[in-house]
């Protein structure tokens, strides 16, 4: 649903939430295209947008869209930004994971990594493991049943 700007003719603008989600998508695209300076320009707005459930879900979908195979090695700056996004999303999500954000992040956290040295790869899960949801046995039971069904 577009809103019309008063006195501006036929120019339309996206509602606030749609604009935020587009900024989120563009930021993630910039990260994966290694356009870090572009991503940094919108990063604070993206972190703020992750306070909404819809943005957290879109984050998971966008990251999954950039998943190629079982392993994606990122540059250090890309990796750091992905970790910050995932941490922000988990921080604002509940420890019960009602919206499936943590469940969607499980495979992503073992996919995205960075090379620290010869033969040593650090994956995202090592930097997002302190969130309350991972300590919740009900989350793990629900995740297990979702995977076996």
N, C-alpha and C positions, 0 to 999 in steps of 0.2 A: 504494500500500500504506500504510494508516494504522496508526499505533501507538496502543495504548491506554495512558493514563496510569494507573499502578498506584494503586488505591484511589480513583479518581475516577469510578467507575461506567462509563457508556457514552460519556463524552467522548473524542473522538479528536483527535489532532493530526497535522498533516502531517509527514512526514519533513523533516529539515533542508533538503535540497536543494529540495524543493517549496516550502517556505516562502520560501526565498531567491528563487526564481524568481517567486513571487507578489509579493514585495516589489519586485522589479525591474519587473514589469508595472505594479504600482500606481504606482511612482515615475514611469515613463514616461507613464502616463495623466495623472498630476498635472502633469507638465511641459507636456504638450500642452493641458491644460485651463487652463493658466496659474495653477495653484495652487502657486506656487513655494515658499511656506513649507512646505506639506505634502511636497513633493518633497525639500526640504533636510533634513527630519527623517530620511529613510531613505537619503539619498544616500551617506553613508559605507558603509553596509551593502551598497548596490548596487555601489559601486566594488569592495568586497572580493569580492562574489559574481562579478564579472567575471573573476576568476582562473580560473574553471572554464570549460571548453569549452562546456558546455551553456548557461551564462548568456550567453556571447558570441553564441551562435547565436540564443538567444531575443531578445537585444537587437536583432539585425538584423531578425528577424521583426516585433518590436513597432514598430520605427522604420518599417519598410516598410508596416505597417498604418496608420500615420499619414500616409503619403505620399498627397497629393491632387494629382493632375496632375503636371506637370513641375517645379513650383516651389512651395515652402512657405515663406512669410516668417514668421519667428518674432520675438518680442520679444527684446531683448538678453539677458535673464536665461534665457529658454528656450534660445536659441542657445548660450549659454555652457555650460549643463548638457548639452546634446546633444553638443557638442564634447568636453567632459570625459569623457562616457561612451564616445564613439567612440575617443578617445585611449587610455583605459584598456583597452578591448577590444583594440585593435591592439598596445598595449604588451605585453600578456600572450599574444598570439598569436605564432606563429612566423613567420619571414620566408618560409617555404615555403607558408604558408596552407593547411595540410592540411585544415582544417575549413571552408574557404570563407568565413570571416568577412570578410577583406579584399575578396574578390570581391563579396560581398553589400553591402559598404559603398560600392563604387564608384558605383553610381547614386544612393545616398542622399546621398553627399557633394556631389553637384552639384544636389541637390533642395532641401536645407534651407539657408536663407540668412537674413540679416538686412539691413535697410536701414541703411546707414551715413549716407548723405546723399542728396539728390535725385539720382536716377539712378545711385547707387552701391550695389551689393548685394555683400555678402561671403558666400561660400559656405563650407560646412564644409571642403571639400577644401583650402582655403588654410591651414587650421590642423591638418590631419592628414597633411600631405605629407612629413613628415620621418621616417616610420617605415621600417624596413629593408625591409619587404615591397615597397614601391614601387620600390626599387632592384634588385630581384631579377628578372632577365630570364626565369627559368623561370616565375615568377608571371605575367608578362605574356603569355608564350607559351600557358600553360594557360588564361588568361582569354580570349585571342583564340580559341583552338580551342573553348572552351566556348560562345562566342557564335556562332560560325559553324556549329556542328553542329546 
